[in-house]
Structures are given as structure tokens and as C-alpha cells.
Amino acid sequence: MKRQRMQRIDHEVQRVLGTLISQELKDPRLGFTTVTRVEITQDLRHAKVFVSIIGDRHVAKQTMDALKHASRYLRGELGHEIKLRHTPELQFVEDRSTERAINLSKALRSAASPPGPADSTNIHVGSEASGGNV
């Protein structure tokens, strides 16, 4: 199948699933979930749905369990919304790229911050040890 068509199908499935998960699912285990991307196989039989979950590990596990439990319902609703020869079987995968980006940003910010009072005393002591006048 042509790559452009596959990309359009991926995008449409992502859009529909995002709407279904945020508006239709009423499971109390669901945290704040965003569908970040979808990868469908060439034969349109299987789809990996990457989801970003805001919250700690416990919330993420509960949300993944809720999505796995609702996957048959979501597949049926997806089949009603998108007219394809085959409605893909859904496999949910947690996308932790946002979490990694936040941690990386924090690490870069702390590395780029000016030295605090404790760091300046270490520099001052170092200049005395080298024989400099203070």
C-alpha cells in the first residue's frame, strides 16, 4: 500500500481513538491519556497505539490495564467510524518520550544554572590553596 495512504489511515485512527478514549470511555482507572501516534501494519490487521499518560507509574499501569480491557470496545467503535476492509486489532503501548523529555529538560536546566553559595565557597577555598590573595 502506498506510504501516503498508510500515513492518512494512521492519522485518522489516531484522531478517532483519541476522541473515543477521552470522551467515550468512563473507566475510573483511566488517567489523563493522549494518543501520540499509531502504527498500522500493511495488511491493516494490527495497530500499535502509542499513548502518553500523565501521572506516576501506578496511574500509568491502571490506565494501561483499562485500555487493554476496553480494546475490543474501541476496535468496534473504530470500525463504525472508519470504513476499512479490516478493522485492526489494537495493541496499546505506553509512550514515555514526554516523560523522558521533561527529565532531560530538568537535567539541562540544573547543569546550566549558576553556581549556588555552596559552590562559590569551594571556588574561594581553591583560590587560597593556589596562593592567591583573597
Residue pairs with C-beta under 8 A, 6 or more apart in sequence:
1 42
6 40
6 42
9 40
9 44
9 82
9 84
10 37
10 38
10 39
10 40
11 38
12 82
13 38
13 40
13 47
13 49
13 78
13 82
13 88
14 35
14 37
14 38
14 49
16 77
16 78
16 81
16 82
17 35
17 38
17 49
17 74
17 78
17 90
18 34
18 35
20 74
20 77
20 78
20 81
21 30
21 33
21 35
21 51
21 67
21 74
22 33
24 77
25 66
25 70
25 73
25 74
27 66
27 69
27 70
29 62
29 63
29 65
29 66
30 62
30 63
30 66
30 67
31 53
31 54
31 55
31 59
31 60
31 62
31 63
32 53
32 54
32 55
33 51
33 52
33 53
33 54
33 63
33 67
34 51
34 52
34 53
34 54
35 49
35 50
35 51
36 50
36 51
36 52
36 95
36 97
36 98
37 50
37 95
38 47
38 48
38 49
38 50
39 47
39 48
39 50
40 46
40 47
40 88
41 47
41 88
43 86
44 84
44 85
44 86
44 88
45 86
45 88
45 89
46 88
46 89
46 91
47 88
47 89
47 90
47 91
48 91
48 93
49 67
49 90
49 91
49 92
49 93
50 93
50 94
50 95
51 63
51 64
51 67
51 92
51 93
51 94
51 95
52 94
52 95
52 96
52 97
52 98
53 59
53 60
53 63
53 64
53 94
55 63
60 94
64 92
64 94
67 74
67 92
68 92
71 89
71 90
71 91
71 92
74 90
75 87
75 88
75 89
75 90
76 87
78 87
78 88
78 90
79 87
115 123
124 134
127 134
128 134
